[in-house]
């Protein structure tokens, strides 16, 4: 099973990377660690956003995140991948997602990390509802870019 986790509580992405590297215990084998951290911003589509709620489909979402990791391992020479994603109520500046990749070389790490994040953002079964001064609204999926 690929290391993925869906959490209902806040996390520190930098602590998670450090902890995962310690558990990995493969120092000297990887020369590159590429990571992406997505955080909650206070605006979207020219509207001020006060908070957001992320929902998912248990079982389906986990399987999709595992699929993303497996595809990355098939396309690039990777040592390890990690995805941590929040659900529930999220506040401004809270980390939402961490995607991290370990590889012997930077090109594979960068390419795999971008692929994983773009696939997750555009296709993973998460639903986002934003709270604004005008009320709540559901947000459409983003396309890669």
VMD Tcl script that builds the backbone (N, CA, C; Angstrom):
set m [mol new atoms 435]
animate dup $m
set s [atomselect $m all]
$s set {name element resname resid chain x y z} {
  {N N UNK 1 A 0.834 -1.189 0.000}
  {CA C UNK 1 A 0.000 0.000 0.000}
  {C C UNK 1 A 0.875 1.248 0.000}
  {N N UNK 2 A 0.483 2.212 -0.800}
  {CA C UNK 2 A 1.226 3.467 -0.902}
  {C C UNK 2 A 0.892 4.356 0.301}
  {N N UNK 3 A 1.871 5.144 0.774}
  {CA C UNK 3 A 1.602 6.022 1.918}
  {C C UNK 3 A 0.695 7.201 1.538}
  {N N UNK 4 A -0.566 7.061 1.857}
  {CA C UNK 4 A -1.521 8.153 1.681}
  {C C UNK 4 A -2.319 8.251 2.973}
  {N N UNK 5 A -2.762 9.462 3.269}
  {CA C UNK 5 A -3.559 9.654 4.469}
  {C C UNK 5 A -4.546 10.797 4.239}
  {N N UNK 6 A -5.776 10.561 4.628}
  {CA C UNK 6 A -6.814 11.584 4.579}
  {C C UNK 6 A -7.140 11.915 6.020}
  {N N UNK 7 A -6.983 13.192 6.384}
  {CA C UNK 7 A -7.105 13.603 7.782}
  {C C UNK 7 A -8.199 14.633 7.988}
  {N N UNK 8 A -8.843 14.503 9.126}
  {CA C UNK 8 A -9.852 15.472 9.530}
  {C C UNK 8 A -9.301 16.554 10.439}
  {N N UNK 9 A -7.990 16.562 10.654}
  {CA C UNK 9 A -7.385 17.569 11.523}
  {C C UNK 9 A -6.155 18.173 10.854}
  {N N UNK 10 A -5.752 19.308 11.360}
  {CA C UNK 10 A -4.627 20.048 10.800}
  {C C UNK 10 A -3.315 19.274 10.932}
  {N N UNK 11 A -2.356 19.586 10.075}
  {CA C UNK 11 A -1.037 18.954 10.130}
  {C C UNK 11 A 0.024 19.963 9.713}
  {N N UNK 12 A 1.252 19.709 10.146}
  {CA C UNK 12 A 2.388 20.522 9.748}
  {C C UNK 12 A 3.136 19.756 8.653}
  {N N UNK 13 A 3.103 20.246 7.414}
  {CA C UNK 13 A 3.704 19.488 6.315}
  {C C UNK 13 A 5.199 19.235 6.491}
  {N N UNK 14 A 5.907 20.182 7.069}
  {CA C UNK 14 A 7.364 20.043 7.222}
  {C C UNK 14 A 7.689 18.970 8.264}
  {N N UNK 15 A 6.903 18.917 9.329}
  {CA C UNK 15 A 7.076 17.849 10.315}
  {C C UNK 15 A 6.755 16.488 9.701}
  {N N UNK 16 A 5.728 16.448 8.853}
  {CA C UNK 16 A 5.342 15.186 8.211}
  {C C UNK 16 A 6.431 14.674 7.282}
  {N N UNK 17 A 7.067 15.576 6.541}
  {CA C UNK 17 A 8.160 15.177 5.648}
  {C C UNK 17 A 9.316 14.613 6.477}
  {N N UNK 18 A 9.687 15.329 7.521}
  {CA C UNK 18 A 10.791 14.886 8.386}
  {C C UNK 18 A 10.486 13.516 9.000}
  {N N UNK 19 A 9.279 13.354 9.536}
  {CA C UNK 19 A 8.881 12.092 10.154}
  {C C UNK 19 A 8.894 10.948 9.138}
  {N N UNK 20 A 8.377 11.221 7.937}
  {CA C UNK 20 A 8.334 10.174 6.915}
  {C C UNK 20 A 9.745 9.778 6.476}
  {N N UNK 21 A 10.627 10.746 6.340}
  {CA C UNK 21 A 12.018 10.436 5.978}
  {C C UNK 21 A 12.676 9.577 7.049}
  {N N UNK 22 A 12.394 9.857 8.306}
  {CA C UNK 22 A 12.960 9.048 9.387}
  {C C UNK 22 A 12.438 7.618 9.323}
  {N N UNK 23 A 11.135 7.458 9.084}
  {CA C UNK 23 A 10.543 6.119 8.952}
  {C C UNK 23 A 11.087 5.392 7.722}
  {N N UNK 24 A 11.288 6.141 6.654}
  {CA C UNK 24 A 11.799 5.576 5.405}
  {C C UNK 24 A 13.179 4.955 5.628}
  {N N UNK 25 A 13.999 5.642 6.417}
  {CA C UNK 25 A 15.319 5.149 6.798}
  {C C UNK 25 A 16.129 4.673 5.594}
  {N N UNK 26 A 16.168 5.517 4.564}
  {CA C UNK 26 A 16.924 5.171 3.347}
  {C C UNK 26 A 17.870 6.314 2.970}
  {N N UNK 27 A 18.388 7.009 3.987}
  {CA C UNK 27 A 19.322 8.088 3.741}
  {C C UNK 27 A 20.478 7.570 2.892}
  {N N UNK 28 A 20.893 8.401 1.965}
  {CA C UNK 28 A 21.956 8.022 1.054}
  {C C UNK 28 A 21.442 7.420 -0.244}
  {N N UNK 29 A 20.199 6.948 -0.254}
  {CA C UNK 29 A 19.628 6.366 -1.468}
  {C C UNK 29 A 18.903 7.411 -2.303}
  {N N UNK 30 A 18.385 8.447 -1.655}
  {CA C UNK 30 A 17.704 9.489 -2.421}
  {C C UNK 30 A 18.544 10.756 -2.418}
  {N N UNK 31 A 18.598 11.366 -3.583}
  {CA C UNK 31 A 19.328 12.618 -3.727}
  {C C UNK 31 A 18.387 13.786 -3.928}
  {N N UNK 32 A 17.091 13.481 -4.025}
  {CA C UNK 32 A 16.108 14.536 -4.278}
  {C C UNK 32 A 14.826 14.256 -3.511}
  {N N UNK 33 A 14.308 15.306 -2.910}
  {CA C UNK 33 A 12.989 15.277 -2.284}
  {C C UNK 33 A 12.231 16.477 -2.839}
  {N N UNK 34 A 11.168 16.211 -3.573}
  {CA C UNK 34 A 10.328 17.284 -4.119}
  {C C UNK 34 A 8.999 17.248 -3.391}
  {N N UNK 35 A 8.521 18.426 -3.000}
  {CA C UNK 35 A 7.247 18.473 -2.288}
  {C C UNK 35 A 6.404 19.638 -2.768}
  {N N UNK 36 A 5.110 19.470 -2.590}
  {CA C UNK 36 A 4.147 20.535 -2.855}
  {C C UNK 36 A 3.224 20.606 -1.652}
  {N N UNK 37 A 3.013 21.822 -1.157}
  {CA C UNK 37 A 2.077 22.047 -0.063}
  {C C UNK 37 A 1.032 23.030 -0.556}
  {N N UNK 38 A -0.225 22.603 -0.532}
  {CA C UNK 38 A -1.331 23.488 -0.888}
  {C C UNK 38 A -1.973 24.001 0.394}
  {N N UNK 39 A -2.185 25.311 0.483}
  {CA C UNK 39 A -2.786 25.913 1.671}
  {C C UNK 39 A -4.057 26.671 1.305}
  {N N UNK 40 A -4.887 26.878 2.300}
  {CA C UNK 40 A -6.157 27.600 2.132}
  {C C UNK 40 A -5.870 29.086 1.965}
  {N N UNK 41 A -6.356 29.636 0.875}
  {CA C UNK 41 A -6.210 31.089 0.658}
  {C C UNK 41 A -7.525 31.782 0.985}
  {N N UNK 42 A -7.485 33.094 1.085}
  {CA C UNK 42 A -8.673 33.847 1.504}
  {C C UNK 42 A -9.472 34.419 0.331}
  {N N UNK 43 A -9.213 33.949 -0.875}
  {CA C UNK 43 A -9.979 34.407 -2.034}
  {C C UNK 43 A -10.063 33.296 -3.069}
  {N N UNK 44 A -11.087 33.350 -3.892}
  {CA C UNK 44 A -11.241 32.465 -5.042}
  {C C UNK 44 A -12.256 33.101 -5.978}
  {N N UNK 45 A -11.925 33.116 -7.261}
  {CA C UNK 45 A -12.822 33.700 -8.265}
  {C C UNK 45 A -13.269 35.093 -7.850}
  {N N UNK 46 A -12.320 35.936 -7.433}
  {CA C UNK 46 A -12.552 37.338 -7.058}
  {C C UNK 46 A -13.497 37.525 -5.881}
  {N N UNK 47 A -13.664 36.512 -5.055}
  {CA C UNK 47 A -14.507 36.624 -3.860}
  {C C UNK 47 A -13.665 36.304 -2.635}
  {N N UNK 48 A -13.942 37.008 -1.549}
  {CA C UNK 48 A -13.286 36.723 -0.275}
  {C C UNK 48 A -13.889 35.433 0.294}
  {N N UNK 49 A -13.029 34.521 0.672}
  {CA C UNK 49 A -13.466 33.249 1.240}
  {C C UNK 49 A -13.113 33.245 2.722}
  {N N UNK 50 A -14.089 32.898 3.563}
  {CA C UNK 50 A -13.882 32.903 5.011}
  {C C UNK 50 A -13.358 31.568 5.524}
  {N N UNK 51 A -13.822 30.482 4.936}
  {CA C UNK 51 A -13.392 29.124 5.291}
  {C C UNK 51 A -13.897 28.192 4.191}
  {N N UNK 52 A -13.523 26.920 4.336}
  {CA C UNK 52 A -13.906 25.954 3.325}
  {C C UNK 52 A -14.151 24.612 4.014}
  {N N UNK 53 A -15.034 23.839 3.425}
  {CA C UNK 53 A -15.270 22.474 3.892}
  {C C UNK 53 A -14.959 21.531 2.735}
  {N N UNK 54 A -14.109 20.547 3.021}
  {CA C UNK 54 A -13.773 19.540 2.013}
  {C C UNK 54 A -14.417 18.225 2.394}
  {N N UNK 55 A -15.107 17.614 1.436}
  {CA C UNK 55 A -15.736 16.315 1.645}
  {C C UNK 55 A -15.103 15.315 0.699}
  {N N UNK 56 A -15.200 14.036 1.052}
  {CA C UNK 56 A -14.673 12.984 0.194}
  {C C UNK 56 A -15.564 11.757 0.313}
  {N N UNK 57 A -15.298 10.788 -0.526}
  {CA C UNK 57 A -16.032 9.530 -0.507}
  {C C UNK 57 A -15.075 8.482 0.043}
  {N N UNK 58 A -15.226 8.102 1.333}
  {CA C UNK 58 A -14.297 7.128 1.929}
  {C C UNK 58 A -14.229 5.854 1.093}
  {N N UNK 59 A -13.040 5.337 0.962}
  {CA C UNK 59 A -12.825 4.155 0.140}
  {C C UNK 59 A -12.488 4.537 -1.289}
  {N N UNK 60 A -13.338 5.282 -1.938}
  {CA C UNK 60 A -13.096 5.711 -3.314}
  {C C UNK 60 A -11.928 6.707 -3.372}
  {N N UNK 61 A -11.926 7.677 -2.489}
  {CA C UNK 61 A -10.878 8.692 -2.502}
  {C C UNK 61 A -9.525 8.064 -2.172}
  {N N UNK 62 A -9.479 7.210 -1.157}
  {CA C UNK 62 A -8.229 6.537 -0.784}
  {C C UNK 62 A -7.671 5.753 -1.971}
  {N N UNK 63 A -8.539 5.007 -2.623}
  {CA C UNK 63 A -8.109 4.193 -3.764}
  {C C UNK 63 A -7.570 5.065 -4.899}
  {N N UNK 64 A -8.201 6.214 -5.114}
  {CA C UNK 64 A -7.726 7.094 -6.185}
  {C C UNK 64 A -6.347 7.657 -5.842}
  {N N UNK 65 A -6.139 8.057 -4.599}
  {CA C UNK 65 A -4.828 8.578 -4.211}
  {C C UNK 65 A -3.754 7.498 -4.332}
  {N N UNK 66 A -4.079 6.267 -3.977}
  {CA C UNK 66 A -3.147 5.155 -4.154}
  {C C UNK 66 A -2.831 4.946 -5.634}
  {N N UNK 67 A -3.846 5.079 -6.480}
  {CA C UNK 67 A -3.661 4.943 -7.931}
  {C C UNK 67 A -2.686 6.002 -8.455}
  {N N UNK 68 A -2.813 7.227 -7.972}
  {CA C UNK 68 A -1.904 8.308 -8.378}
  {C C UNK 68 A -0.465 7.938 -8.018}
  {N N UNK 69 A -0.254 7.446 -6.798}
  {CA C UNK 69 A 1.095 7.049 -6.364}
  {C C UNK 69 A 1.634 5.915 -7.225}
  {N N UNK 70 A 0.814 4.915 -7.485}
  {CA C UNK 70 A 1.250 3.778 -8.303}
  {C C UNK 70 A 1.635 4.224 -9.711}
  {N N UNK 71 A 0.836 5.092 -10.307}
  {CA C UNK 71 A 1.144 5.590 -11.651}
  {C C UNK 71 A 2.461 6.356 -11.661}
  {N N UNK 72 A 2.705 7.143 -10.627}
  {CA C UNK 72 A 3.969 7.886 -10.548}
  {C C UNK 72 A 5.148 6.915 -10.461}
  {N N UNK 73 A 5.009 5.877 -9.657}
  {CA C UNK 73 A 6.078 4.879 -9.533}
  {C C UNK 73 A 6.308 4.133 -10.850}
  {N N UNK 74 A 5.256 3.964 -11.651}
  {CA C UNK 74 A 5.404 3.279 -12.941}
  {C C UNK 74 A 6.086 4.175 -13.974}
  {N N UNK 75 A 5.855 5.489 -13.886}
  {CA C UNK 75 A 6.402 6.411 -14.888}
  {C C UNK 75 A 7.816 6.886 -14.577}
  {N N UNK 76 A 8.155 6.977 -13.297}
  {CA C UNK 76 A 9.455 7.507 -12.899}
  {C C UNK 76 A 10.150 6.547 -11.939}
  {N N UNK 77 A 11.464 6.680 -11.842}
  {CA C UNK 77 A 12.261 5.862 -10.934}
  {C C UNK 77 A 12.245 6.531 -9.550}
  {N N UNK 78 A 11.276 6.133 -8.722}
  {CA C UNK 78 A 11.065 6.767 -7.428}
  {C C UNK 78 A 11.386 5.806 -6.290}
  {N N UNK 79 A 11.793 6.375 -5.181}
  {CA C UNK 79 A 12.039 5.589 -3.974}
  {C C UNK 79 A 10.788 5.560 -3.105}
  {N N UNK 80 A 10.092 6.702 -3.012}
  {CA C UNK 80 A 8.929 6.795 -2.138}
  {C C UNK 80 A 8.044 7.956 -2.559}
  {N N UNK 81 A 6.767 7.853 -2.258}
  {CA C UNK 81 A 5.817 8.943 -2.441}
  {C C UNK 81 A 4.973 9.055 -1.175}
  {N N UNK 82 A 4.394 10.226 -0.978}
  {CA C UNK 82 A 3.541 10.474 0.177}
  {C C UNK 82 A 2.479 11.488 -0.209}
  {N N UNK 83 A 1.231 11.210 0.159}
  {CA C UNK 83 A 0.150 12.187 0.010}
  {C C UNK 83 A -0.594 12.255 1.335}
  {N N UNK 84 A -0.746 13.473 1.845}
  {CA C UNK 84 A -1.610 13.728 3.002}
  {C C UNK 84 A -2.607 14.793 2.559}
  {N N UNK 85 A -3.894 14.549 2.787}
  {CA C UNK 85 A -4.939 15.488 2.349}
  {C C UNK 85 A -5.939 15.699 3.468}
  {N N UNK 86 A -6.305 16.948 3.684}
  {CA C UNK 86 A -7.292 17.310 4.697}
  {C C UNK 86 A -8.711 17.132 4.187}
  {N N UNK 87 A -9.613 16.880 5.123}
  {CA C UNK 87 A -11.050 16.953 4.886}
  {C C UNK 87 A -11.652 17.712 6.058}
  {N N UNK 88 A -12.928 18.044 5.959}
  {CA C UNK 88 A -13.598 18.769 7.029}
  {C C UNK 88 A -13.449 20.265 6.862}
  {N N UNK 89 A -13.675 20.992 7.957}
  {CA C UNK 89 A -13.587 22.455 7.911}
  {C C UNK 89 A -12.135 22.900 7.941}
  {N N UNK 90 A -11.803 23.776 7.002}
  {CA C UNK 90 A -10.432 24.270 6.861}
  {C C UNK 90 A -10.452 25.790 6.951}
  {N N UNK 91 A -9.509 26.319 7.715}
  {CA C UNK 91 A -9.411 27.765 7.931}
  {C C UNK 91 A -8.337 28.370 7.031}
  {N N UNK 92 A -8.391 29.688 6.875}
  {CA C UNK 92 A -7.413 30.421 6.083}
  {C C UNK 92 A -6.001 30.056 6.556}
  {N N UNK 93 A -5.106 29.798 5.620}
  {CA C UNK 93 A -3.688 29.493 5.824}
  {C C UNK 93 A -3.420 28.066 6.303}
  {N N UNK 94 A -4.462 27.266 6.561}
  {CA C UNK 94 A -4.247 25.871 6.938}
  {C C UNK 94 A -3.708 25.080 5.744}
  {N N UNK 95 A -2.760 24.172 5.977}
  {CA C UNK 95 A -2.356 23.265 4.905}
  {C C UNK 95 A -3.526 22.342 4.538}
  {N N UNK 96 A -3.722 22.150 3.250}
  {CA C UNK 96 A -4.783 21.275 2.749}
  {C C UNK 96 A -4.194 19.963 2.244}
  {N N UNK 97 A -3.100 20.071 1.500}
  {CA C UNK 97 A -2.530 18.885 0.870}
  {C C UNK 97 A -1.006 18.944 0.896}
  {N N UNK 98 A -0.412 17.773 1.087}
  {CA C UNK 98 A 1.031 17.590 0.958}
  {C C UNK 98 A 1.260 16.449 -0.024}
  {N N UNK 99 A 2.036 16.715 -1.054}
  {CA C UNK 99 A 2.490 15.687 -1.984}
  {C C UNK 99 A 4.008 15.721 -1.925}
  {N N UNK 100 A 4.613 14.573 -1.681}
  {CA C UNK 100 A 6.062 14.517 -1.538}
  {C C UNK 100 A 6.603 13.295 -2.275}
  {N N UNK 101 A 7.756 13.472 -2.906}
  {CA C UNK 101 A 8.371 12.421 -3.705}
  {C C UNK 101 A 9.867 12.360 -3.390}
  {N N UNK 102 A 10.359 11.137 -3.199}
  {CA C UNK 102 A 11.789 10.901 -2.997}
  {C C UNK 102 A 12.317 10.096 -4.173}
  {N N UNK 103 A 13.465 10.534 -4.714}
  {CA C UNK 103 A 14.080 9.858 -5.856}
  {C C UNK 103 A 15.592 10.073 -5.797}
  {N N UNK 104 A 16.300 9.297 -6.579}
  {CA C UNK 104 A 17.748 9.479 -6.653}
  {C C UNK 104 A 18.099 10.798 -7.342}
  {N N UNK 105 A 17.239 11.236 -8.268}
  {CA C UNK 105 A 17.545 12.419 -9.081}
  {C C UNK 105 A 16.395 13.422 -9.077}
  {N N UNK 106 A 16.730 14.704 -9.216}
  {CA C UNK 106 A 15.740 15.776 -9.113}
  {C C UNK 106 A 14.707 15.767 -10.241}
  {N N UNK 107 A 15.115 15.424 -11.460}
  {CA C UNK 107 A 14.168 15.470 -12.579}
  {C C UNK 107 A 12.967 14.560 -12.314}
  {N N UNK 108 A 13.233 13.323 -11.873}
  {CA C UNK 108 A 12.147 12.398 -11.571}
  {C C UNK 108 A 11.299 12.913 -10.417}
  {N N UNK 109 A 11.941 13.446 -9.395}
  {CA C UNK 109 A 11.206 13.941 -8.231}
  {C C UNK 109 A 10.296 15.111 -8.613}
  {N N UNK 110 A 10.831 16.086 -9.355}
  {CA C UNK 110 A 10.016 17.235 -9.777}
  {C C UNK 110 A 8.857 16.799 -10.664}
  {N N UNK 111 A 9.166 15.991 -11.683}
  {CA C UNK 111 A 8.136 15.575 -12.642}
  {C C UNK 111 A 7.039 14.754 -11.975}
  {N N UNK 112 A 7.428 13.820 -11.122}
  {CA C UNK 112 A 6.440 12.976 -10.452}
  {C C UNK 112 A 5.584 13.794 -9.487}
  {N N UNK 113 A 6.201 14.714 -8.762}
  {CA C UNK 113 A 5.456 15.535 -7.808}
  {C C UNK 113 A 4.400 16.377 -8.537}
  {N N UNK 114 A 4.798 16.986 -9.628}
  {CA C UNK 114 A 3.837 17.797 -10.401}
  {C C UNK 114 A 2.713 16.923 -10.958}
  {N N UNK 115 A 3.060 15.792 -11.543}
  {CA C UNK 115 A 2.047 14.873 -12.063}
  {C C UNK 115 A 1.049 14.488 -10.975}
  {N N UNK 116 A 1.558 14.094 -9.818}
  {CA C UNK 116 A 0.683 13.652 -8.725}
  {C C UNK 116 A -0.253 14.763 -8.281}
  {N N UNK 117 A 0.280 15.974 -8.104}
  {CA C UNK 117 A -0.551 17.083 -7.637}
  {C C UNK 117 A -1.598 17.463 -8.676}
  {N N UNK 118 A -1.203 17.530 -9.931}
  {CA C UNK 118 A -2.157 17.911 -10.982}
  {C C UNK 118 A -3.274 16.879 -11.121}
  {N N UNK 119 A -2.921 15.600 -11.058}
  {CA C UNK 119 A -3.931 14.547 -11.158}
  {C C UNK 119 A -4.870 14.605 -9.954}
  {N N UNK 120 A -4.303 14.762 -8.774}
  {CA C UNK 120 A -5.105 14.859 -7.549}
  {C C UNK 120 A -6.080 16.039 -7.642}
  {N N UNK 121 A -5.568 17.198 -8.015}
  {CA C UNK 121 A -6.383 18.418 -8.039}
  {C C UNK 121 A -7.512 18.336 -9.069}
  {N N UNK 122 A -7.250 17.706 -10.192}
  {CA C UNK 122 A -8.249 17.704 -11.260}
  {C C UNK 122 A -9.185 16.495 -11.247}
  {N N UNK 123 A -8.772 15.367 -10.617}
  {CA C UNK 123 A -9.573 14.148 -10.751}
  {C C UNK 123 A -9.945 13.444 -9.449}
  {N N UNK 124 A -9.227 13.674 -8.371}
  {CA C UNK 124 A -9.516 12.942 -7.131}
  {C C UNK 124 A -10.897 13.321 -6.598}
  {N N UNK 125 A -11.631 12.347 -6.062}
  {CA C UNK 125 A -13.001 12.614 -5.593}
  {C C UNK 125 A -13.053 13.341 -4.243}
  {N N UNK 126 A -12.801 14.658 -4.329}
  {CA C UNK 126 A -12.992 15.581 -3.205}
  {C C UNK 126 A -13.999 16.627 -3.660}
  {N N UNK 127 A -14.808 17.117 -2.740}
  {CA C UNK 127 A -15.770 18.171 -3.037}
  {C C UNK 127 A -15.520 19.327 -2.094}
  {N N UNK 128 A -15.446 20.540 -2.677}
  {CA C UNK 128 A -15.073 21.730 -1.928}
  {C C UNK 128 A -16.236 22.710 -1.872}
  {N N UNK 129 A -16.585 23.096 -0.648}
  {CA C UNK 129 A -17.603 24.120 -0.447}
  {C C UNK 129 A -16.947 25.296 0.269}
  {N N UNK 130 A -17.047 26.477 -0.350}
  {CA C UNK 130 A -16.469 27.685 0.235}
  {C C UNK 130 A -17.547 28.499 0.928}
  {N N UNK 131 A -17.158 29.131 2.016}
  {CA C UNK 131 A -18.049 30.043 2.739}
  {C C UNK 131 A -17.592 31.470 2.469}
  {N N UNK 132 A -18.503 32.267 1.903}
  {CA C UNK 132 A -18.228 33.678 1.609}
  {C C UNK 132 A -19.284 34.530 2.302}
  {N N UNK 133 A -19.112 35.839 2.234}
  {CA C UNK 133 A -20.093 36.753 2.817}
  {C C UNK 133 A -21.461 36.583 2.159}
  {N N UNK 134 A -21.479 36.163 0.897}
  {CA C UNK 134 A -22.731 35.969 0.164}
  {C C UNK 134 A -23.350 34.596 0.421}
  {N N UNK 135 A -22.675 33.746 1.196}
  {CA C UNK 135 A -23.191 32.407 1.480}
  {C C UNK 135 A -22.222 31.322 1.043}
  {N N UNK 136 A -22.686 30.095 1.076}
  {CA C UNK 136 A -21.853 28.951 0.699}
  {C C UNK 136 A -22.007 28.641 -0.777}
  {N N UNK 137 A -20.924 28.118 -1.375}
  {CA C UNK 137 A -20.973 27.723 -2.788}
  {C C UNK 137 A -20.050 26.534 -3.003}
  {N N UNK 138 A -20.499 25.602 -3.866}
  {CA C UNK 138 A -19.680 24.467 -4.244}
  {C C UNK 138 A -18.749 24.914 -5.367}
  {N N UNK 139 A -17.523 24.400 -5.365}
  {CA C UNK 139 A -16.505 24.815 -6.326}
  {C C UNK 139 A -16.241 23.686 -7.308}
  {N N UNK 140 A -16.157 24.039 -8.594}
  {CA C UNK 140 A -15.845 23.077 -9.652}
  {C C UNK 140 A -14.383 22.646 -9.552}
  {N N UNK 141 A -14.075 21.469 -10.090}
  {CA C UNK 141 A -12.694 20.975 -10.138}
  {C C UNK 141 A -11.820 21.902 -10.971}
  {N N UNK 142 A -10.549 21.959 -10.611}
  {CA C UNK 142 A -9.563 22.730 -11.369}
  {C C UNK 142 A -8.990 21.870 -12.471}
  {N N UNK 143 A -8.608 22.521 -13.558}
  {CA C UNK 143 A -7.903 21.814 -14.611}
  {C C UNK 143 A -6.404 22.033 -14.395}
  {N N UNK 144 A -5.554 21.119 -14.889}
  {CA C UNK 144 A -4.103 21.278 -14.688}
  {C C UNK 144 A -3.609 22.598 -15.243}
  {N N UNK 145 A -2.602 23.139 -14.545}
  {CA C UNK 145 A -2.000 24.374 -15.042}
  {C C UNK 145 A -1.393 25.197 -13.989}
}
mol reanalyze $m
mol bondsrecalc $m
mol representation Tube
mol addrep $m
